[in-house]
């Protein structure tokens, strides 16, 4: 008889599963992770690194452990959790654009300020257009 574990894939946006994945031929969790990736219901891209967690979703299961150790208590209401492993994508984005989050937000707010200057009359300091500081100063003056 085939032994299977209930597994659920949690992402920030959606939960996939739970579904049963066979542990047959899986001596270690590392082997089991390869089987999990084959399960289409869990919607895990084949080249994406994943990590397996106990049902609490925070306690990581080591790749050298045996999947059979997790059969007891494993149900569809208490499945093991698989999550994709972050590769540092957000830090790459900031580095690639060479702009901090603060500078990016400031640029966005200044763009809004320039649009507001098209609809409302207020003084601004730079020839290139209004900044969010000018908008806030104008608000203080009129309050």
C-alpha positions in Angstrom: 0.0 0.0 0.0 1.3 3.4 -1.0 2.1 5.9 1.8 1.1 9.5 1.2 1.3 12.8 3.1 -1.2 15.6 3.0 0.6 18.7 1.7 -0.7 22.3 1.1 1.1 25.1 -0.8 0.7 28.5 0.8 1.5 31.6 -1.1 0.9 35.2 -0.2 -2.2 35.4 -2.5 -3.6 31.9 -2.4 -3.6 28.4 -0.8 -3.3 25.4 -3.1 -4.4 22.0 -1.8 -4.3 20.2 0.5 -3.5 17.2 -1.6 -1.9 13.8 -1.0 1.7 13.2 -2.3 3.3 9.8 -2.2 6.4 9.3 -0.1 7.2 5.9 -1.7 10.9 5.8 -2.7 11.6 9.0 -0.7 14.2 8.2 1.9 14.7 11.9 2.8 12.6 15.0 2.7 14.9 16.2 -0.1 13.5 13.4 -2.3 10.0 14.2 -1.2 10.3 17.9 -2.2 11.0 16.6 -5.8 7.7 14.6 -5.6 5.8 17.6 -4.3 6.9 19.7 -7.3 5.4 17.1 -9.6 2.0 17.5 -8.1 0.1 19.9 -10.4 -2.6 20.7 -7.8 0.0 22.5 -5.7 0.9 24.8 -8.6 4.7 25.0 -8.0 6.9 26.0 -10.9 9.5 23.3 -11.5 12.6 25.5 -11.1 11.3 27.3 -8.0 13.1 26.4 -4.7 10.7 25.2 -2.0 10.8 24.5 1.7 8.7 22.1 3.7 7.2 23.1 7.1 5.3 21.4 9.8 1.5 22.2 10.0 2.1 25.3 12.0 3.7 26.8 8.9 6.8 28.2 10.7 8.8 25.1 11.9 11.0 24.1 8.9 11.5 20.4 8.2 15.1 19.6 7.5 15.9 18.0 4.1 17.8 15.2 5.8 14.7 14.1 7.8 12.6 11.1 6.8 9.1 11.9 5.3 7.8 8.8 7.1 8.4 10.6 10.4 5.5 12.9 9.6 2.8 10.4 8.8 1.4 10.4 12.3 -1.2 13.2 12.8 -1.0 14.2 9.1 -4.5 14.8 7.8 -6.3 17.0 5.2 -7.0 19.4 8.1 -3.5 19.3 9.4 -1.3 19.1 6.3 2.4 19.8 5.9 3.0 23.2 4.4 5.2 24.0 1.4 6.3 27.5 0.6 8.5 28.8 -2.2 11.8 30.0 -1.0 12.6 33.7 -1.5 15.5 34.4 -3.8 15.9 38.1 -2.9 13.9 39.4 -5.8 12.8 42.6 -4.1 16.4 43.6 -3.2 17.4 43.0 -6.8 14.7 45.3 -7.9 15.8 48.2 -5.8 19.5 47.6 -6.7 18.7 47.3 -10.4 16.8 50.6 -10.5 19.4 52.3 -8.1 16.6 54.0 -6.2 15.6 53.5 -2.6 12.0 53.0 -1.6 11.9 56.5 -0.1 13.2 58.1 -3.3 10.7 56.1 -5.3 7.8 57.2 -3.1 9.0 60.8 -3.2 9.1 60.7 -7.0 5.6 59.3 -7.1 4.3 62.0 -4.7 6.0 64.8 -6.7 4.3 63.5 -9.9 0.9 63.8 -8.1 1.9 67.3 -7.0 2.6 68.3 -10.6 -0.9 67.1 -11.6 -2.5 69.0 -8.7 -0.7 72.2 -9.9 -2.6 71.8 -13.2 -5.9 72.1 -11.3 -5.2 74.4 -8.4 -3.3 77.6 -8.0 -0.4 77.7 -5.5 3.2 78.8 -5.3 6.0 76.4 -6.0 9.7 76.8 -5.8 11.1 75.0 -8.8 10.7 75.8 -12.5 10.4 72.1 -13.2 7.1 72.0 -11.3 5.5 71.6 -8.0 6.7 69.1 -5.4 4.8 67.4 -2.6 6.4 69.9 -0.2 4.8 72.8 -2.1 1.4 71.1 -1.9 1.7 70.6 1.8 2.9 74.2 2.3 -0.1 75.5 0.3 -2.4 73.4 2.4 -1.0 74.9 5.6 -1.3 78.4 4.2 -5.0 77.9 3.4 -6.0 76.1 6.5 
